[in-house]
């Protein structure tokens, strides 16, 4: 139980910081002491339902974003389950490999809504085991069509920064897929598009990964000739 409370607390801290709220500001808004918030975020005390509801209202997220973990869904048959995908892209001119975690939330008994679900991105992770240390938290939705899947999320600290990811839907038959990530450059706030690798499992971060994320000569010629950033069919 302590470990689960710790995971929930980590998520509260991550999303609180993504909103630009200090621990004191967060505590004041909830009419709690800073010490109590610290205990919630460390998992030292468990949340009661009313406090959970108040926290979700303040952070403008549904409860399942805080409560869902893959282990919890698998082991307890929870009403909300979460699917994790692993996202890689090259960050700006530096060309640094950036890893991010996508979470897709599903409500049991809502099979008719599986094509459109809530989703989030923990962007810029030191490792996939530490989503609470992300550079930015984005929340939005994902729409799955027969051929393509579209993910659209909003930076929870600055809603001018929105990100879209488009990739093929048949990941089950692929080690990974290469899609397009489009949004605003964090550094200069200009629209950009780059390649993104999406996988159901973490991938080796090697030369093959860097090659998959680079535009090849044929793609660069198409961009120069048409002015459109597009991926060639594989």
Secondary structure, DSSP 8 states (H G I E B T S, - for coil): -HHHHHHHHHHHHHHHHHTT--HHHHHHHTT--HHHHHHHHHTSS---HHHHHHHHHHHT--HHHHH--HHHHHHH--SEEEEEEEEEEEEGGGTEEEEEEEEEEEETT-GGGTTEEEEEEEES-S-TT-GGG-SEEEEEEEEE-SSEEEEEEEESS-TT-EEEEEEES-GGG-S-EEEEEEEE-TTT--EEEEEEEEESS----SHHHHHHHS--HHHHHHHHHHS-------
